Amino acid sequence: MVAGTLGDEVNPWSTALFRTLRTVKPRSATEQSAFDTWLGQRQARETARNARVHGAVGVIPAPLWLVLFFTSALIVVYVLFFADSGERAVVQALLMGTVVSVITAMLLLLVFLNHPFHEGVGGLQPVAMQRALKIIDQERLIAGQHQPPPCDARGNSLGSG
């Protein structure tokens, strides 16, 4: 997401999950209920992933940026017409500087909101995913499962799947 390229590739797990889905034949009511729950969770996961991919691309279109910069320039020019030779330069600079600072801060905020996945201050980090991975590791230990996961650290399958 930081690179803005997450949506360019097929989800590597979707094919494996689809193949698994084709092999499952729930027979009892309990199996059917579990299968239904699994399908619901899979759909929720895919929907959440699609939302994250959409957010990584940026949502403010170029025409809106052009209008924002044009409007900002007009406001700065408008403030210049309030220049008064009777006022000291410090007062005029303070008035002009305040308006320019507010406009700059708002444009920078829009840039930040348009690209929320980045390193550094304010960037969205995968905190929820890191917490989920810790919980999965703890549950695997409790269940006595010590075999390595079926994927590498980037989520690529290690099996023949």
RAFEN-V692203 format. One line per field, one symbol per residue. ss: DSSP state (h for helix, s for strand, l for the rest). phi: phi as a letter, one per 20 degrees, with the letter a starting at -180 (. if undefined). burial: # if it has 24 or more other ideal C-beta (glycine too) atoms within 12 Angstrom, else .. A space follows every 10 residues. Layout:
ss = ???
phi = ???
burial = ???
//
This chain:
ss = lllllhhhll lhhhhhhhhh hhhlllllhh hhhhhhhhhh hhhhhhhhhh hhhhhhhlll lhhhhhhhhh hhhhhhhhhh llllllllhh hhhhhhhhhh hhhhhhhhhh hhhhllllll llllllhhhh hhhhhhhhhh hhhlllllll slllllslll l
phi = .ffmdgfecf ffefffffff gfeecfdeff ffffffffff ffffffffff ffffffende fggfffffff fffffffgff fefcffefff ffffffffff ffffffffff ffffcfebfn fnffdfffff ffffffffff fffmedfffe befenefeee h
burial = #....#.... ..#...#... .......... .......... ........#. .....#.... .......#.. .#...#..#. .......... .....#..#. ..#...#... ....###... .......... .......... .......... .......... .
//
